[in-house]
């Protein structure tokens, strides 16, 4: 199965034997995954909906990538593990590397929950004190109470989770920080993997192209370092394939 998520410090592991006790699972997984790098945490829970799955958080991205490559489909207690990159960074990684404090992490969780429910909440910056000050400066201002009530009420907009909205959100979170992974968009249906291998493989440090089943318009390209990926991106940005100009950006890692 092709992983649709960007490479991440955190691996999402499924198809785990549900009969294994939680403490035994963490102990065995720590030994298994630590062979590929320092494991910060094994996040597994007893809740029914979390049985048979867990998250493995590595200290480095390269360790996570190596572990995924080596252990995906690994037979563990007679079941083949299904390992994918997590959809986003774990809070542990955010706090460790992005220097977020606990309050910011809590806010981050609330934002994620709002997004799942399709709710966008915007609280205006103007305060009641600022309104009173404006009234003193302009005596002709009327309906102060009504204005204050309107300002204090957050504006809640329900955002339907349409395919267009999801695609726009994906574009908004794409970072500008260089890394060795490229995200390619606007590919025509004729752009098969063999063709993309030839196009991107002409640049130094090329490793592989990953296409997405049933979604021909996007692909992922990996180079050995960010210098080589940047060179390829700059030279191929806007490159035409079957009259379609491709768009290339860095992946979130």
N, C-alpha and C positions, 0 to 999 in steps of 0.2 A: 504493500500500500504506500502510495506517495504521500509524504507529509506536507500538508498545506501550510503549516505554521513555520515561521522563521526560526532559524537556529537559536537556542535558548539555553541558559544555565540549567533550566529545570526540565526534566523528562517526565512525561506522563506514561505510566506503565499500566497496561490492562491485561486481562485474561490470566489473572493470578488465581491459584487454587484457593478458594474461599475457606477451606477447612483449616488453613494455617493460622495459628494464633498470632495476634498482632505483634507481640513482643518478639516472637520467633521470626516473623516476617522481617521486621526491622533489622534484627541481628544478621539474618542470612543475606538480606539485600545489601547491608552495609559491607559485608565481606565480598560479595559478588561485584558490586559496582565500584568499590574502592580500588580495585585492580586497575581502574582506568583514570583515577585521579581522586583528589580529596573531596569526600562527600560531606556537605554541610548539614544535611538533614534528610531523613526519610519520612515523608508526611503521609501517614495512613490513618484511617479512622474506622471505628467499629460500626458506624451508622450503616444501615442496610444498603442505602444507595451508593455507598463508597466501597462496599465489599468487592473484592476481586480487582482492585485498582489502587494505585498510590502515586505519589510524586517523589522523584529523587532529585535533590538539589545539589549541584556541583559548585565548587569554588570557581572553576574556570570554564569558559565556553568550549575550549578545545577538548576538555575532559568529557563534557556532556556529548559532544559530537562523536568522539571516539567510542564512548560507551554505547551510544545508540547504534552505531555501525556494527559493533562487535556483538551486542547482546540482543538486538531485535530478532525475534523468532527463536531465541535461546530456550531450550526445553528446561523448565523449572518445575519440579514436582509433577512431571509428566504433562505439562501444559506449555505450549509455545508462547512466550511473552510477546505482547504487541506494544512496542515502544515508539512513541511520537514525541516531538517537542511540545511543551506546554504552550497554550495560546498566548501567555504573557509572562513576564518576570514574576517570580514569587516575591512576597513582601520581605522575606529574609534577604534576598539578593538586592532588592531595592535599598533596604536599610544599610547593607554592608558596603555596597559600591556607589550608590547614588547619594549617600549621606542624608537620607530622609529621617526625620524624627518620627516619634510614635503618632503624633497628631496628624501628620501628613499621610502616614500609612492608613490611618482610620478614614481620612477623607477620601483616599484612593479607593478603599473598599466601598464606600458609599456611592462614589461615582460609578464603579463597576456595577453595583446593584441597580442603580437608576438606569444604566444603559440596558441591562437585561430586561427591565420592565418598559423600556422605550420612553422614559421620562427625562426631560431636560429641565432643570430648575435654575433660574437666574434670579438672584436677589439684587435689586438696584443698590447703588452705592450711596445715594442721597439719604441722609438721616433726618429725623424730626428736628434736631437742633439746627441743621442747615436750613430747613424750611423756615423756622422761627426767625433766624437771622435774616433771611430774604424778606420776610414780612416787615421786620423793623426797618430795613433799608428801603422798602417800597410799600408804604402804607396803603396803596390802592389795591394790593393783593387781597383777594377774597377767598372764601371757602377753604380756610386753612385746615379745618378738621377733616374735610373730605379729601384734601390733597394728602394729608398725613396718613390717613387710612390706606389710600391707594399706594403710597410709597412703601408702607410697612408690609403690604401683602406681596409675597413672592409670586413671580409670574411663572406659571407652570404650563408647559406646552407638551402635549402628547405627540410623540414622534413615531408614526407607524414604521415598523421594521421592514420596509420594502427592500427589494434587491438594490435599487438605486441608492438608498440611504446607506446600506451596508458597504457598497463599493466606495461611496464618498467618504465614509468614516475610515476605511482602510487607507485611502489616499492621504487623509489628514494626519495619520499617525506615522507615515513613512518619515524616517529621520534623514538628516543631512550629514550626519557624522560618518565619515568613510569607514568601510570595513570590507572584508574580502568576499562578501555575498552580494549579488545583484538581483534585483527584481525587475523582470522584463514584462511590459504590458503592450497592448494593442497589436498582438501578433495575429496575422491572418490564419485562416484554417489550414492553408497549405504549408504552413511553417512546421514541418515535422521535426522530431528530435535530431535526425541525421543532418538536416539542413542547419539547425542551430549549432550542432557540434562543429560543423565546418566554419560557420561564421565566427563564433566566439573562440573556437580552438586555435585560431591563427595568432592569438596573443599569448605572450609568455605567462607561465604560471597557471594556465587553464587546467581545471580539474574535472568538472562535469557540468552538464545541463540536466536539470530535472523538470520534466513537464508534468502537467496536472491532468489526470483522466477527466474527460467530458468538459474540459475548460481549456480550449485551445489558445485563448487570447493571452495567457500568462505563462511564465516559466521562471525558474530560479537558476542562476549561474554561479558557480563557485570557482574562485581563484585561490592561489596559495597565500597571497597577502593583499593588503588594501592598495598598495602601489600598482600592482598589475590589474586589479579590478577597476581602479580609477582610470587607468590608461584605456582599457577596453570600453568603459562606459563613455568616456569623452570622445573616442574615435567612432563609436557606433551609435551615439545618440542621434535619433532621427533617421537612422538607416532604413531605407525602403525595402520592404519585402512584399512583392506582389502589390505594389502601389500603396502599401500601408506603412506609415512612418512609425517605427517602434519607439517606445518611451522606456528609459532605463533609470533606475534609482537604486540607492543602497537599501539593503534589508535591515530591519530592526533586529539587533543581536543583543 
